[in-house]
Amino acid sequence: MRTTVHTFDDSGPTIIGAPMAGGVSTPALTAAVSDAGGFGFYGGAYLSSGALTAAVREIASLTSRPFGVNLFVPERVDVDPDELAAYRDRLAPLAERVGVVLPESVPFTDDSFDAKVDVLVRERPAVVSFTFGLPDHSVVDRLHEVDVAVSATVTSVAEARVAAELGVDSLCAQGFSAGGHRATFAIADADPQVETLDLVRAVVAETGLPTVGAGGVAGPADVRAILDAGAAAAQIGTLLLRTPEAGTRQAHRDALADPRFTTTVTTRAYSGRLARGLENDFIRANTAAAPSAYPQVNTLTGGIRKAAADDPHVINLWAGSGFRSARAIAAGDVVRELSR
């Protein structure tokens, strides 16, 4: 019987720190957001189960306040080997320039999903959220049995309806302006392209579940608009990228304030899944050619991104539409300025 499960409602924090997997999420960032009166999330994708265990325990040692962890739901799809080989050939000259040998094959991996669910059932963060679709009902049941709330990230009313039927406790409505990976349930899905306020209104009307609005937050006025649309809280990610607690690469931090970067676009060029970032040379050169193959494309480009970590025209610069408002100040200050 669940008695202490956490959910997002009008009495809770109004600012949610987005989970930003791949190194940007850090225990310090997650704890800082929660300590400032928000609700911090940690991005658990791309980690081993052991690394996730260590991170969750470190967060718990840094804050006594609730926090959450996000996982990517794996989806195995048929990938055209010729398309993937052609993309590898396209990237080969860049790989050679930065001193990387591209892998000949990039097999599917489920990102140790089941093992990481086991970790979270054992460690019991307040909330576990899922992106890229929904877990099996048994996963939701296991988390509920240990008083862990379950949240799902959605980009459309149709996705929200399916999530509600699964029995999740809350939803994150990710608008089209949000930075980083789009949360569409299927890899090959076209983006619904629904903006945050419209999506929040529609999701709340359809499901009645506590809903977090994500995407396009540049300041307090955007938070108020999301709350007025019916959301229980507003989620921020881009505004935290330049904070000292974040694990953001220096080239990424600098690009957010660099006048040479003027717009964000969505692309499959880096991972095979749609994601929003600052438009750079890599995106312009490769978006049209990138196959819908995740995590294979992500694995293929990983060595290039690591070798060229200081080059903003090679690495992924995930960011939402409000990127110009990101400042190099403490994460707690960002949260406090946005909180009502």
Rosetta silent file (secondary structure, phi, psi, omega in degrees, C-alpha in Angstrom):
SEQUENCE: MRTTVHTFDDSGPTIIGAPMAGGVSTPALTAAVSDAGGFGFYGGAYLSSGALTAAVREIASLTSRPFGVNLFVPERVDVDPDELAAYRDRLAPLAERVGVVLPESVPFTDDSFDAKVDVLVRERPAVVSFTFGLPDHSVVDRLHEVDVAVSATVTSVAEARVAAELGVDSLCAQGFSAGGHRATFAIADADPQVETLDLVRAVVAETGLPTVGAGGVAGPADVRAILDAGAAAAQIGTLLLRTPEAGTRQAHRDALADPRFTTTVTTRAYSGRLARGLENDFIRANTAAAPSAYPQVNTLTGGIRKAAADDPHVINLWAGSGFRSARAIAAGDVVRELSR
SCORE:     score description
SCORE:     0.000 S_00000001
   1 L     0.000  124.104 -178.701    0.000    0.000    0.000 S_00000001
   2 L   -84.155  129.633 -179.809    1.515    3.322   -1.087 S_00000001
   3 L  -128.207  -23.682 -174.009    1.354    6.023    1.543 S_00000001
   4 L  -119.398   13.049 -175.089    4.355    8.302    1.035 S_00000001
   5 L   -62.438  138.171 -178.114    4.721    8.400   -2.744 S_00000001
   6 L   -86.776  143.135  170.817    5.796   11.774   -4.106 S_00000001
   7 L  -142.822  169.560  178.742    3.940   13.494   -6.897 S_00000001
   8 L   -97.546  122.626  177.832    3.937   16.925   -8.489 S_00000001
   9 L  -146.809 -176.756 -173.523    1.009   19.093   -7.482 S_00000001
  10 L   -66.439  -14.726 -179.266    0.174   22.691   -6.677 S_00000001
  11 L   -93.508   -5.449 -175.410    1.609   22.413   -3.159 S_00000001
  12 L   -97.508 -168.499  179.028    5.043   21.231   -4.307 S_00000001
  13 L   -60.448  144.014  178.494    8.076   22.851   -5.955 S_00000001
  14 L   -95.402  -10.930  179.287    7.310   24.983   -8.996 S_00000001
  15 E  -118.163  125.501  177.328   10.738   24.513  -10.595 S_00000001
  16 E  -110.971  130.888  174.971   11.951   21.123  -11.781 S_00000001
  17 E   -85.693  122.822 -175.136   15.567   20.613  -12.818 S_00000001
  18 L   -66.899  145.122  170.721   15.646   18.609  -16.032 S_00000001
  19 L   -75.143  127.701 -177.414   17.561   15.337  -16.221 S_00000001
  20 L  -128.505   90.615 -173.423   20.396   15.915  -18.704 S_00000001
  21 L   -70.726  165.233  176.660   22.157   12.659  -19.433 S_00000001
  22 L    93.461   13.360  175.924   25.596   12.293  -20.928 S_00000001
  23 L   116.574  -21.872  179.775   27.576   14.158  -18.298 S_00000001
  24 L   -70.933  -44.957  173.310   25.643   17.406  -17.818 S_00000001
  25 L   -64.381  131.933  173.820   23.629   15.971  -14.933 S_00000001
  26 L  -134.208  156.832  174.783   25.785   15.735  -11.826 S_00000001
  27 H   -56.553  -38.536 -179.274   24.944   14.832   -8.246 S_00000001
  28 H   -63.866  -40.724  179.490   25.897   18.382   -7.239 S_00000001
  29 H   -66.438  -47.052 -179.781   23.485   19.924   -9.758 S_00000001
  30 H   -59.196  -46.108 -179.640   20.610   17.656   -8.779 S_00000001
  31 H   -65.831  -38.903 -178.236   21.133   18.341   -5.080 S_00000001
  32 H   -64.080  -40.687  178.681   21.512   22.090   -5.610 S_00000001
  33 H   -63.210  -45.976  179.883   18.178   22.343   -7.418 S_00000001
  34 H   -65.545  -41.580 -178.472   16.387   20.426   -4.653 S_00000001
  35 H   -64.914  -26.048 -179.431   18.126   22.365   -1.878 S_00000001
  36 L   -84.994    5.045  179.006   17.003   25.666   -3.426 S_00000001
  37 L    99.471    0.930  174.298   13.354   24.625   -3.145 S_00000001
  38 L   -92.843 -159.924  176.276   13.038   23.047   -6.576 S_00000001
  39 E  -132.316  112.043 -176.632   13.029   19.379   -7.485 S_00000001
  40 E   -85.977  139.264  173.477   16.243   18.043   -8.977 S_00000001
  41 E  -116.955  146.360  177.074   16.381   15.235  -11.511 S_00000001
  42 E  -113.746  133.153  179.297   19.424   13.196  -12.447 S_00000001
  43 E   -83.192  111.470 -174.681   19.873   11.802  -15.959 S_00000001
  44 L   -93.595    1.099  179.791   20.628    8.101  -15.604 S_00000001
  45 L   -70.401  154.373  176.287   21.066    7.230  -19.285 S_00000001
  46 L    72.581    1.577  179.632   24.451    6.063  -20.627 S_00000001
  47 L  -100.474  152.824  168.720   25.624    4.967  -17.165 S_00000001
  48 L   -73.115  164.355  178.206   26.345    1.487  -15.915 S_00000001
  49 H   -63.512  -34.488  178.246   24.186    0.246  -13.060 S_00000001
  50 H   -66.768  -41.835  178.970   27.169    0.620  -10.729 S_00000001
  51 H   -66.301  -36.904  177.955   27.768    4.225  -11.769 S_00000001
  52 H   -66.263  -41.879  177.113   24.082    5.007  -11.308 S_00000001
  53 H   -56.651  -47.809 -179.445   24.127    3.495   -7.827 S_00000001
  54 H   -61.784  -40.702 -178.818   27.094    5.658   -6.879 S_00000001
  55 H   -65.782  -45.588 -179.228   25.450    8.798   -8.288 S_00000001
  56 H   -62.322  -41.367  179.227   22.136    8.252   -6.494 S_00000001
  57 H   -67.493  -34.825  177.328   23.902    7.655   -3.208 S_00000001
  58 H   -66.772  -42.259  177.305   26.018   10.765   -3.682 S_00000001
  59 H   -58.701  -45.235 -179.594   22.929   12.888   -4.313 S_00000001
  60 H   -62.807  -27.139  177.978   21.341   11.472   -1.153 S_00000001
  61 H   -80.107  -19.011 -176.583   24.479   12.418    0.771 S_00000001
  62 H   -94.804  -22.325 -179.020   24.336   15.991   -0.540 S_00000001
  63 L  -143.717  147.286  174.672   20.679   16.775    0.119 S_00000001
  64 L   -97.037    0.880 -177.216   17.943   15.629    2.460 S_00000001
  65 L   -91.664  158.968 -179.053   15.280   16.838    0.025 S_00000001
  66 L   -64.142  150.729  174.594   13.470   14.670   -2.557 S_00000001
  67 E  -149.920  169.863 -178.667   14.952   14.185   -6.013 S_00000001
  68 E  -128.838  167.492  177.965   14.291   12.067   -9.078 S_00000001
  69 E  -131.842  139.303  179.434   16.118    9.951  -11.635 S_00000001
  70 E  -111.549  141.097  174.042   15.334    9.604  -15.334 S_00000001
  71 E  -124.671  147.589  171.290   15.904    6.582  -17.564 S_00000001
  72 E   -87.086  132.183  178.136   15.676    6.185  -21.342 S_00000001
  73 L   -84.677  123.167 -177.879   13.376    3.347  -22.391 S_00000001
  74 L   -71.985  145.035  176.422   15.112    1.151  -24.990 S_00000001
  75 L  -134.243  115.348  178.195   13.437    0.503  -28.336 S_00000001
  76 L   -89.271  121.232  179.009   14.813   -2.137  -30.673 S_00000001
  77 L  -127.290  158.925  175.440   14.045   -1.328  -34.295 S_00000001
  78 L   -73.485  124.701 -179.845   15.212   -2.718  -37.608 S_00000001
  79 L  -109.411  131.193  177.945   18.098   -0.581  -38.855 S_00000001
  80 L   -71.075  111.981 -177.043   19.045   -0.495  -42.521 S_00000001
  81 H   -62.710  -29.629  179.344   22.728   -1.537  -42.505 S_00000001
  82 H   -69.623  -39.330  177.359   23.343    0.228  -45.801 S_00000001
  83 H   -63.440  -42.869 -179.424   22.027    3.529  -44.425 S_00000001
  84 H   -67.192  -40.041  177.895   24.202    3.199  -41.352 S_00000001
  85 H   -64.699  -39.169  178.780   27.250    2.292  -43.441 S_00000001
  86 H   -64.684  -37.329  178.816   26.639    5.264  -45.703 S_00000001
  87 H   -70.156  -36.986  175.472   26.493    7.579  -42.693 S_00000001
  88 H   -60.186  -45.380  178.973   29.705    6.087  -41.367 S_00000001
  89 H   -61.845  -37.414 -179.708   31.379    6.790  -44.718 S_00000001
  90 H   -64.136  -36.846 -177.608   30.057   10.348  -44.618 S_00000001
  91 H   -84.623  -11.924 -173.666   31.615   10.917  -41.178 S_00000001
  92 H   -56.908  -45.185  179.125   34.926    9.226  -41.997 S_00000001
  93 H   -60.313  -40.421  177.486   36.786   12.358  -43.191 S_00000001
  94 H   -65.640  -42.526  178.849   35.847   14.249  -40.003 S_00000001
  95 H   -59.532  -42.684  178.957   36.805   11.255  -37.894 S_00000001
  96 H   -64.299  -39.349 -179.161   40.191   11.118  -39.581 S_00000001
  97 H   -62.575  -36.056 -178.368   40.694   14.846  -39.037 S_00000001
  98 H   -95.836    3.407  173.985   40.127   14.530  -35.279 S_00000001
  99 L    82.416   34.341 -177.926   42.103   11.300  -35.005 S_00000001
 100 L  -120.246  138.727  172.153   39.306    8.786  -34.480 S_00000001
 101 L   -98.172  117.789 -178.477   38.750    5.390  -36.073 S_00000001
 102 L   -71.938  142.838  178.832   35.036    4.813  -36.490 S_00000001
 103 L   -65.192  143.099  179.445   33.697    1.413  -35.394 S_00000001
 104 L   -69.979  -33.677  178.749   32.942   -0.998  -38.231 S_00000001
 105 L  -136.271  148.818 -179.166   29.730   -2.098  -36.546 S_00000001
 106 L  -132.356   88.931 -176.592   27.510   -0.475  -33.923 S_00000001
 107 L   -70.689  161.178  175.165   25.191   -3.041  -32.346 S_00000001
 108 L   -65.918  144.409  171.432   22.039   -2.239  -30.433 S_00000001
 109 L  -136.177  143.249  179.962   22.329   -1.806  -26.673 S_00000001
 110 L   -93.577   11.969  175.286   19.525   -1.488  -24.137 S_00000001
 111 L    60.144   30.898  178.880   21.636    0.788  -21.885 S_00000001
 112 L    53.352   39.349 -172.648   21.460   -1.758  -19.030 S_00000001
 113 H   -57.631  -51.341 -176.443   17.845   -0.736  -18.551 S_00000001
 114 H   -62.045  -40.229 -179.927   16.700   -3.661  -16.401 S_00000001
 115 H   -65.514  -35.027 -179.562   19.753   -3.468  -14.148 S_00000001
 116 H   -75.327  -32.118  171.694   19.198    0.251  -13.622 S_00000001
 117 H   -61.018  -42.468  177.403   15.546   -0.306  -12.751 S_00000001
 118 H   -57.568  -41.572  178.550   16.807   -2.756  -10.128 S_00000001
 119 H   -59.304  -46.308 -174.522   19.089   -0.007   -8.773 S_00000001
 120 H   -73.211  -30.972  172.822   16.241    2.471   -8.474 S_00000001
 121 H   -64.078  -37.955 -179.859   13.928   -0.029   -6.808 S_00000001
 122 H   -75.632  -43.083 -173.496   16.667   -0.597   -4.250 S_00000001
 123 H   -84.748  -24.282  171.301   17.790    3.032   -3.793 S_00000001
 124 L    57.448   60.049  167.279   14.275    4.516   -3.878 S_00000001
 125 L   -64.508  165.797 -176.131   14.564    8.096   -5.132 S_00000001
 126 L   -64.179  -37.431 -176.564   11.310   10.003   -4.740 S_00000001
 127 E  -138.379  141.345  167.681   10.460    9.842   -8.444 S_00000001
 128 E  -119.091  125.109  178.583   11.620    7.815  -11.442 S_00000001
 129 E  -111.976  156.253 -177.667   10.762    9.281  -14.821 S_00000001
 130 E  -126.514  140.392  179.110   10.946    7.662  -18.236 S_00000001
 131 E  -129.032  153.495 -175.688   11.752    9.138  -21.630 S_00000001
 132 L    73.365   34.199  177.933   11.549    7.600  -25.142 S_00000001
 133 L   116.620 -164.502 -174.020    8.410    5.675  -24.318 S_00000001
 134 L  -122.159  147.407  174.988    7.045    3.706  -21.409 S_00000001
 135 L   -77.958  172.773  173.868    8.341    0.766  -19.393 S_00000001
 136 L   -63.938  156.144  179.079    6.408   -2.439  -18.898 S_00000001
 137 H   -58.549  -31.763 -179.170    3.582   -2.329  -16.375 S_00000001
 138 H   -63.741  -31.958  177.876    5.642   -4.596  -14.127 S_00000001
 139 H   -67.443  -44.499  177.550    8.286   -1.872  -13.804 S_00000001
 140 H   -60.261  -43.800 -179.765    5.684    0.661  -12.697 S_00000001
 141 H   -61.793  -43.041 -179.079    4.315   -1.842  -10.198 S_00000001
 142 H   -62.266  -41.829  179.230    7.769   -2.563   -8.759 S_00000001
 143 H   -67.847  -42.222  178.509    8.472    1.122   -8.221 S_00000001
 144 H   -62.899  -34.916 -179.253    5.063    1.748   -6.691 S_00000001
 145 H   -63.392  -24.304  178.922    5.554   -1.161   -4.309 S_00000001
 146 L  -109.071   24.321  174.758    8.536    0.650   -2.759 S_00000001
 147 L    64.206   31.822  174.294    6.769    4.054   -2.651 S_00000001
 148 L  -102.730  125.556  178.374    8.570    5.503   -5.684 S_00000001
 149 E   -76.492  153.629 -177.700    6.409    7.694   -7.915 S_00000001
 150 E  -120.527  132.339  178.233    6.527    7.224  -11.679 S_00000001
 151 E  -126.645  151.260  179.237    6.502   10.001  -14.256 S_00000001
 152 E  -127.301  139.304  177.031    6.488    9.866  -18.058 S_00000001
 153 E   -91.702  129.536 -176.084    7.748   12.425  -20.561 S_00000001
 154 E  -132.204  153.164  178.912    5.307   13.053  -23.422 S_00000001
 155 L  -119.448    1.276 -178.669    5.220   15.198  -26.544 S_00000001
 156 L  -153.142  164.084  176.562    1.574   14.722  -27.521 S_00000001
 157 H   -65.486  -37.023  179.937   -1.871   14.101  -26.083 S_00000001
 158 H   -61.247  -43.264  177.556   -1.851   10.610  -27.582 S_00000001
 159 H   -64.968  -40.605 -179.932    1.332    9.740  -25.677 S_00000001
 160 H   -62.460  -38.118 -179.639   -0.098   11.272  -22.495 S_00000001
 161 H   -64.245  -43.892  179.669   -3.224    9.153  -22.790 S_00000001
 162 H   -65.412  -40.401  179.218   -1.219    5.922  -23.068 S_00000001
 163 H   -63.877  -42.483  179.243    0.966    6.938  -20.122 S_00000001
 164 H   -62.442  -39.362  178.925   -2.056    7.693  -17.972 S_00000001
 165 H   -65.213  -27.213  178.252   -3.542    4.298  -18.832 S_00000001
 166 H   -71.898  -24.096  178.720   -0.297    2.686  -17.644 S_00000001
 167 L   102.207   24.554  176.986   -0.817    4.207  -14.193 S_00000001
 168 L   -69.657  159.215 -176.849    1.914    6.833  -13.955 S_00000001
 169 L   -89.906  -24.157 -179.072    1.602    9.415  -11.191 S_00000001
 170 E  -157.188  171.035 -179.135    2.535   12.481  -13.213 S_00000001
 171 E  -131.675  151.282  168.099    3.570   13.650  -16.661 S_00000001
 172 E  -113.758  112.998 -179.947    6.195   15.929  -18.123 S_00000001
 173 E   -88.685  105.220 -174.733    4.754   17.693  -21.167 S_00000001
 174 E   -93.180  106.318  179.093    7.781   18.448  -23.341 S_00000001
 175 L   -72.812  166.490 -173.909    7.046   21.282  -25.748 S_00000001
 176 L   -63.719  -24.032 -177.361    8.723   21.698  -29.125 S_00000001
 177 L   -82.011   -6.181 -176.004   11.053   24.437  -27.836 S_00000001
 178 L   -67.067  145.465  179.069   12.718   22.190  -25.247 S_00000001
 179 L   -84.150  165.290  178.411   16.408   21.474  -25.612 S_00000001
 180 E    78.088 -163.488 -175.113   18.063   18.091  -25.895 S_00000001
 181 E   -64.298  136.599  171.687   16.442   14.884  -27.036 S_00000001
 182 L   -73.516  144.049 -171.631   12.824   14.952  -28.070 S_00000001
 183 L   -94.968   18.658  179.689   10.821   12.471  -26.012 S_00000001
 184 L   -51.644  141.533 -172.577    8.744   10.981  -28.828 S_00000001
 185 L   -65.770  -34.358 -178.775    7.830    7.410  -27.976 S_00000001
 186 L  -113.761  141.565 -176.351    9.175    5.873  -31.198 S_00000001
 187 L   -55.017  -44.510 -173.506   12.577    6.567  -32.730 S_00000001
 188 L   -85.709   -2.683 -177.726   11.222    7.121  -36.223 S_00000001
 189 L   -60.375  141.375  168.613    8.232    9.235  -35.180 S_00000001
 190 L   -71.033  148.980 -179.544    7.862   12.684  -36.686 S_00000001
 191 L   -72.134  130.693  177.363    7.897   15.392  -34.041 S_00000001
 192 L   -63.079  -23.729  176.483    4.372   16.544  -33.094 S_00000001
 193 L    57.218   43.198  176.719    5.806   20.076  -32.831 S_00000001
 194 L   -97.947  127.881 -179.362    3.379   21.183  -30.137 S_00000001
 195 L   -74.821  161.206 -167.000    4.558   24.148  -28.086 S_00000001
 196 H   -56.822  -51.361 -175.075    4.667   23.949  -24.317 S_00000001
 197 H   -62.783  -43.579  178.788    1.619   25.974  -23.293 S_00000001
 198 H   -64.223  -39.662 -178.908   -0.680   24.280  -25.807 S_00000001
 199 H   -67.900  -43.264  178.261    0.640   20.863  -24.831 S_00000001
 200 H   -58.431  -49.124 -178.886    0.216   21.487  -21.101 S_00000001
 201 H   -58.045  -45.346 -176.132   -3.375   22.634  -21.551 S_00000001
 202 H   -69.433  -40.930 -178.615   -4.247   19.659  -23.708 S_00000001
 203 H   -67.483  -43.716  179.099   -2.499   17.061  -21.526 S_00000001
 204 H   -63.625  -42.301  179.944   -4.064   18.338  -18.306 S_00000001
 205 H   -64.406  -36.703 -176.701   -7.512   18.427  -19.927 S_00000001
 206 H   -76.809  -40.870 -170.035   -7.105   14.888  -21.268 S_00000001
 207 H  -109.565  -28.647 -174.990   -5.592   13.146  -18.250 S_00000001
 208 L    71.792    4.291 -179.103   -6.135   15.278  -15.147 S_00000001
 209 L   -80.640  150.269  170.904   -2.692   14.186  -13.952 S_00000001
 210 L   -55.719  129.229 -171.970   -0.211   16.561  -12.310 S_00000001
 211 E  -129.714  133.265  174.975    1.810   17.830  -15.249 S_00000001
 212 E   -97.666  131.486  177.654    5.179   19.538  -15.526 S_00000001
 213 E   -95.568  129.175 -177.444    5.610   21.909  -18.471 S_00000001
 214 E  -128.406  136.256  174.881    8.988   21.815  -20.205 S_00000001
 215 L   119.799  124.012  173.091   10.386   23.912  -23.020 S_00000001
 216 L    85.183   12.646 -178.771   11.017   27.569  -23.773 S_00000001
 217 L   -80.921  115.704  177.365   11.672   28.820  -20.234 S_00000001
 218 L  -115.393  -13.656 -178.696   13.842   31.921  -20.376 S_00000001
 219 L  -175.082 -176.304 -177.135   12.663   33.683  -17.224 S_00000001
 220 H   -57.349  -34.240 -179.470    9.981   34.088  -14.544 S_00000001
 221 H   -62.676  -36.435  178.920    7.335   35.196  -17.057 S_00000001
 222 H   -69.591  -38.487  176.017    7.628   31.865  -18.866 S_00000001
 223 H   -60.817  -46.489 -179.986    7.281   29.970  -15.595 S_00000001
 224 H   -60.813  -40.365 -179.479    4.133   31.942  -14.759 S_00000001
 225 H   -64.209  -40.015  179.204    2.692   31.250  -18.207 S_00000001
 226 H   -66.155  -42.483  178.180    3.298   27.503  -17.833 S_00000001
 227 H   -65.729  -40.133  179.185    1.677   27.484  -14.388 S_00000001
 228 H   -66.016  -24.721  178.587   -1.255   29.538  -15.666 S_00000001
 229 L   -76.998   -6.908  176.821   -1.725   26.969  -18.441 S_00000001
 230 L   114.437    0.885  179.125   -2.441   24.377  -15.761 S_00000001
 231 L   -74.793  151.277  174.815    0.956   22.878  -15.038 S_00000001
 232 L   -81.730  -22.971 -178.666    1.961   22.029  -11.492 S_00000001
 233 E  -161.860  163.989  176.038    5.547   23.079  -12.203 S_00000001
 234 E  -114.146  137.723 -179.305    7.894   24.265  -14.941 S_00000001
 235 E  -100.265  138.134  177.635   10.998   22.319  -15.926 S_00000001
 236 E  -123.846  141.416  175.070   14.308   23.990  -16.753 S_00000001
 237 L  -133.849  -56.724 -178.981   17.381   22.478  -18.354 S_00000001
 238 H   -57.119  -38.894 -178.756   19.052   24.999  -20.632 S_00000001
 239 H   -66.186  -12.806  179.442   19.059   27.645  -17.896 S_00000001
 240 H   -99.140   -6.100 -171.886   21.200   25.302  -15.789 S_00000001
 241 L   -64.908  -29.692 -177.878   23.830   24.525  -18.439 S_00000001
 242 L   -97.653    3.107  178.883   26.219   27.317  -17.467 S_00000001
 243 L   -70.439  150.214 -178.558   25.927   26.814  -13.711 S_00000001
 244 L   -64.502  -23.170 -178.596   29.105   25.675  -11.949 S_00000001
 245 L   -77.348  -20.104 -177.366   27.358   22.538  -10.678 S_00000001
 246 L   -76.594  154.133  178.751   26.569   21.268  -14.193 S_00000001
 247 L   -93.359   24.364 -177.073   28.940   18.963  -16.058 S_00000001
 248 L   -63.671  135.282  175.878   28.615   20.971  -19.285 S_00000001
 249 L   -61.617  149.608 -177.966   31.687   21.077  -21.516 S_00000001
 250 H   -61.710  -39.846  179.729   33.401   24.469  -21.647 S_00000001
 251 H   -62.966  -34.159  177.207   32.888   24.780  -25.400 S_00000001
 252 H   -69.600  -45.320  177.372   29.166   24.195  -24.867 S_00000001
 253 H   -56.196  -47.792 -176.610   29.009   26.773  -22.074 S_00000001
 254 H   -65.000  -39.306 -177.236   30.763   29.334  -24.236 S_00000001
 255 H   -62.912  -31.838 -179.064   28.586   28.685  -27.288 S_00000001
 256 H   -62.032  -25.015  179.545   25.418   29.516  -25.350 S_00000001
 257 H  -109.779    2.768 -175.570   26.663   33.113  -25.051 S_00000001
 258 L   -84.266  122.197 -178.262   28.516   33.265  -28.380 S_00000001
 259 L   -63.991  -13.385  177.033   26.839   35.621  -30.915 S_00000001
 260 L   -69.679  -23.348  178.974   27.947   33.308  -33.737 S_00000001
 261 L  -101.446  115.583 -169.191   25.285   30.827  -32.616 S_00000001
 262 L  -116.424  -13.582 -174.518   21.899   32.355  -33.262 S_00000001
 263 L  -150.332  160.469  173.216   19.310   29.608  -33.433 S_00000001
 264 E  -112.032  149.471  178.200   18.354   26.114  -32.308 S_00000001
 265 E  -141.114  163.826  173.149   17.148   23.328  -34.575 S_00000001
 266 E   -98.841  146.275 -174.686   16.172   19.692  -34.239 S_00000001
 267 E  -154.179  154.358  169.334   18.396   17.044  -35.775 S_00000001
 268 L  -103.507    3.894 -167.596   19.126   13.316  -35.849 S_00000001
 269 L   -61.878  -32.412 -175.325   22.740   13.951  -36.834 S_00000001
 270 L   -90.262  -36.441 -171.323   24.316   13.125  -33.472 S_00000001
 271 L  -127.333  -12.780 -173.695   22.242   10.248  -32.113 S_00000001
 272 L    89.801  -13.362  172.223   19.710    9.065  -34.665 S_00000001
 273 L  -108.774  150.278  177.916   16.927   10.459  -32.489 S_00000001
 274 L   -63.426  137.105  177.519   15.546   13.951  -32.849 S_00000001
 275 E  -152.857  149.350 -179.294   17.155   16.450  -30.485 S_00000001
 276 E  -102.392  131.257  176.903   17.280   20.248  -30.267 S_00000001
 277 E  -154.080  173.247  175.899   20.572   22.086  -30.120 S_00000001
 278 E   -62.361  132.927  179.794   22.434   25.138  -31.321 S_00000001
 279 L   -70.150  124.823  179.284   22.842   24.979  -35.081 S_00000001
 280 L  -134.705 -174.394 -175.909   26.486   24.387  -35.960 S_00000001
 281 H   -63.060  -39.845 -178.963   28.547   23.074  -38.883 S_00000001
 282 H   -61.273  -44.013  179.940   28.031   19.408  -37.948 S_00000001
 283 H   -64.921  -45.892 -179.053   24.255   19.798  -37.910 S_00000001
 284 H   -61.606  -36.550 -175.811   24.190   21.729  -41.172 S_00000001
 285 H   -78.308  -28.173 -165.789   26.363   19.126  -42.888 S_00000001
 286 H  -122.678   -9.841 -175.981   24.719   15.947  -41.626 S_00000001
 287 H   -56.661  -46.414 -175.720   21.079   16.411  -40.612 S_00000001
 288 H   -65.955  -22.745 -174.946   19.647   15.467  -43.981 S_00000001
 289 H   -98.956  -13.427 -172.534   21.723   12.271  -44.150 S_00000001
 290 L   -71.136  130.085  177.849   21.356   10.909  -40.602 S_00000001
 291 L   -79.132  159.560  175.998   19.337    7.691  -40.311 S_00000001
 292 L   -83.271   77.233 -174.964   16.675    7.097  -37.647 S_00000001
 293 L  -140.274  100.671  179.470   18.848    4.648  -35.735 S_00000001
 294 L  -122.674  134.262    9.316   19.279    5.028  -31.993 S_00000001
 295 L   -93.104   12.274 -173.767   21.518    4.256  -30.170 S_00000001
 296 H   -59.775  -46.061  179.377   23.596    3.165  -33.155 S_00000001
 297 H   -66.100  -37.672  177.556   24.187    6.672  -34.537 S_00000001
 298 H   -59.432  -42.226  177.544   24.893    7.922  -31.019 S_00000001
 299 H   -66.545  -41.134 -178.102   27.570    5.261  -30.659 S_00000001
 300 H   -61.521  -41.282 -176.870   28.966    6.029  -34.118 S_00000001
 301 H   -87.692   -7.685 -173.431   29.439    9.740  -33.403 S_00000001
 302 H   -59.746  -43.640 -179.591   30.575    9.297  -29.799 S_00000001
 303 H   -65.307  -37.866  177.855   34.283    9.046  -30.525 S_00000001
 304 H   -62.903  -46.139 -177.988   34.208   12.117  -32.746 S_00000001
 305 H   -65.002  -36.101  178.984   32.450   14.175  -30.093 S_00000001
 306 H   -69.916  -42.344 -178.113   34.901   13.085  -27.414 S_00000001
 307 H   -69.637  -29.749 -177.124   37.973   13.808  -29.545 S_00000001
 308 L  -106.776   35.610 -172.762   36.650   17.221  -30.610 S_00000001
 309 L   -58.446  -22.433 -178.175   35.374   18.240  -27.180 S_00000001
 310 L   -95.915    1.126 -175.886   36.733   21.790  -27.575 S_00000001
 311 L  -106.708  106.767 -176.628   35.209   22.430  -31.009 S_00000001
 312 L   -69.137  -12.481  177.592   31.665   23.834  -30.815 S_00000001
 313 L   -91.397    2.746  176.665   31.129   23.166  -34.509 S_00000001
 314 L  -116.120  -43.735 -175.863   31.626   19.424  -33.982 S_00000001
 315 L   -76.637  160.864  174.686   30.126   18.577  -30.597 S_00000001
 316 L   -76.787  130.581 -179.254   26.414   18.534  -29.793 S_00000001
 317 L  -114.787   66.919 -176.567   25.300   21.788  -28.181 S_00000001
 318 E   -57.829  133.943 -179.152   21.928   20.748  -26.803 S_00000001
 319 L  -167.350  148.432  174.580   19.852   23.802  -25.915 S_00000001
 320 L   -92.800 -179.096 -173.184   16.282   25.027  -25.897 S_00000001
 321 L   -65.873  -21.132 -179.971   14.908   28.207  -27.400 S_00000001
 322 L   -91.258   25.923 -170.077   15.662   30.256  -24.267 S_00000001
 323 H   -61.828  -29.017 -178.414   19.398   29.581  -24.449 S_00000001
 324 H   -67.067  -16.043 -179.700   20.449   33.237  -24.423 S_00000001
 325 H   -89.576   -3.472  177.809   19.109   33.535  -20.869 S_00000001
 326 L   -69.165  130.431 -177.240   21.468   30.879  -19.491 S_00000001
 327 L  -126.518  155.429  179.577   23.904   32.514  -17.068 S_00000001
 328 L   -85.946   68.719  177.731   27.040   31.458  -15.247 S_00000001
 329 L  -129.386  167.645 -177.759   25.510   31.660  -11.772 S_00000001
 330 L   -61.314  143.731 -179.950   24.834   29.082   -9.078 S_00000001
 331 H   -57.529  -39.297  178.927   22.051   26.591   -9.806 S_00000001
 332 H   -61.876  -36.007  178.075   20.322   27.532   -6.561 S_00000001
 333 H   -67.199  -39.085  177.450   20.187   31.162   -7.633 S_00000001
 334 H   -59.595  -47.741 -177.720   18.581   30.172  -10.950 S_00000001
 335 H   -63.110  -46.103 -177.664   15.899   28.196   -9.111 S_00000001
 336 H   -64.633  -36.685  179.479   15.213   30.891   -6.542 S_00000001
 337 H   -66.964  -28.674 -176.462   14.868   33.586   -9.199 S_00000001
 338 H   -92.130  -18.566 -174.374   12.300   31.506  -11.081 S_00000001
 339 L   -74.474  146.582  178.221   10.312   30.224   -8.101 S_00000001
 340 L   -84.269    0.000    0.000    7.076   31.860   -7.149 S_00000001
